[in-house]
Amino acid sequence: TTIECSAFGHCDNLIKIILPESLTEIERVAFSSCRSLTEIKIPSNVKVIRDNLFAQNQNLVKVELPAGITCIETHAFSSCENLKEVNLPDGLTEIGKCAFAGCDSLSYVRIPSSVTSLGENLFLNCKPTVYAEEGSYVAQVAKKRGYKLDTSRFSEEMSDGAEVYHLLYKVDEAGV
């Protein structure tokens, strides 16, 4: 089952969506600019969060992503001003450019060690706390882009036993 491109785009009165588990594909911009949408749970058969899928959903606070998600494309959650935290699932390998740009309220993002591709300006105009395993691709990119790994502030154990680290951001607006 597929939800077509722009199917619910600009549905200002859409508050909550319950998607069937049989859903396998949600095409780009399907839920963009749904200004009243507050939460959504993506079914486990969906593997890719498409371009601009939830972009400009100003009241989106919570997104539940299943373990099977492998890719979050360009601008997928951009300008979701009230999105507070995102827990990206293990198995995710790619996050496109500007995926979380303009998510002003984003305070927490866990990026799993399975991620091997990070787009530019991932967190443009927002500065969430990002957790990643030391030595992972994410940590390496953070070092290359001039971010500092703080191993003293966060040394909690994750459920899989991996050490967690906090990436501190530069003051500029370049994003990750």
N, C-alpha and C positions, 0 to 999 in steps of 0.2 A: 504494500500500500504506500502511496506517495501523496504528500501535500505539495501542490504545484507552486511555482514561483509567484510571489506576491498574493497568494491566496487569502491571507488575512491582513495584509499590509494596510496600515492606516485605519484599523478598526478601533476607534477611540474608546468604545464602551466595553471592549473585551478585557475582563479582569483576570480570569483564571481559565486554563485549558487543561483538559484531561485527554491525553493522547492514547490511542489503543496500542497495546503491545505488538500488534501485527504491523505497525508502521515501520517501514524500512528506510524511507527517504523523505527528507524535508528539504525542498529546493530553496535556493537563495531568496532572500528578502521576504520569505513567507510570513513572518511575524514582525516585520520592521514597522516602526512608528505606531505601535499599539500602545498608546500613551497611558492606558489604565491597567495594563497587564502587570501583575505583581509577582507571580511565580509560575514556573513551568518545570515539569519533570519530563526529560527526554526518555522515550522507551529504549529498552536494551538492544533492539535490532537496528537502531540508527547508528551508523559508524562515523559520519562526517557532519560537523556543524558548518553549514555553507556560508558563503560570503553574505555579510550584512543580514544574517538570519534574524537577529534580535536587535539590530542597530536602532538607536533612538527610542528605545522603550524606557522613557524617563522614570517610571515607577517600578521597574523590575528590580526586586530586592533579592530574590532567591532563584537559583537555577540548579537543578539536579542533573548531573551528567552520568550516564551509565558507564560501566567498566569497559564496554566495547568501543568507545569513541577513540578513533585513531588520529583525527585531524580536526583542528579548529581553523577555519579559513579566515581570510582578510576581513577586517572590520566586523567580525561576527557579533560582538557585543559592544561595539563602539557607541559612545554617548548614552550608555545606560547609567545615568547619573546617580541613581540610588542603589545600584548593585553593590552590596557590602562585602561579600566574600565568595570565592570560587574555589572549590576543591577539585582539581583536575585529576581524572582517574589514571591509575597505572595502565600502561599500554598506549597512552597517547604519545604520538611520535612527532607531531608537527603543530606549531601554532603560527598562524599567518600574521603578516604585518598589521599593526594597529588593531589587533583583535580586541583589546580592552582599552583603547584610546578614549579619553574623555569620560572614563568611569570614575567620577569625582569622589564617590563614597567608598570605593573599593579599598578595603583595609587589609585583606588577607588573600593570598593566592599560594596554593601548594602546587609546585610544578614537579611531576615525577621524573625519576632518572631515565625513564624510557623516551623522553623528549630529546630528539636529535636535530631539530630544526626550529629556530626562533626567528620570526620576522622582525624587521626593524620597527621601532616606535611602538612596541608592544603595549607599553603603559604610558603613552604620550599624554601629558597633562594630568597625570595622577601618580601617586607614589604609594602603592600598597606595600605591605610587608610580604616579601616573597620567600618561601621556604623551598630549599632544594638540597639534595645530598652533596656533600663535599666531594669533589672529583667528577661530578656529573657534567654533562655537556652544558647545562644551565649555569653551573658554577664557573666553568671555564669561560663561557661567553661573558658572564658578569665581570670577571677579571679583565678580559680583553677590552671590554667597553669602559673600564675604569671604575667599576663598582667595588665596594669593599665587602668581603665576607667577614661576618662577626660570629666567631665560634664561641664567644664567652656568654653572650646574651641569651642564646637559644641552644640548649643542648638536650632537648627532650628526646625521648625515643618515639619513633613512629611505630605504627602497628606492625610493620614488617621488620622492625629492629634497626632500621637505618637511622643514622645520626641526622639531625635536622639543623640547618643553618639559616641565618637571616641575612639577606642581601640588603645593604644600605645603599640608597640611591644618591646620585649626584644631585646637586641643587638645580642643574639646568633642566630644560623641558624636553630633552631628547628622548626620554623613555628607554626601555630596554630594547 
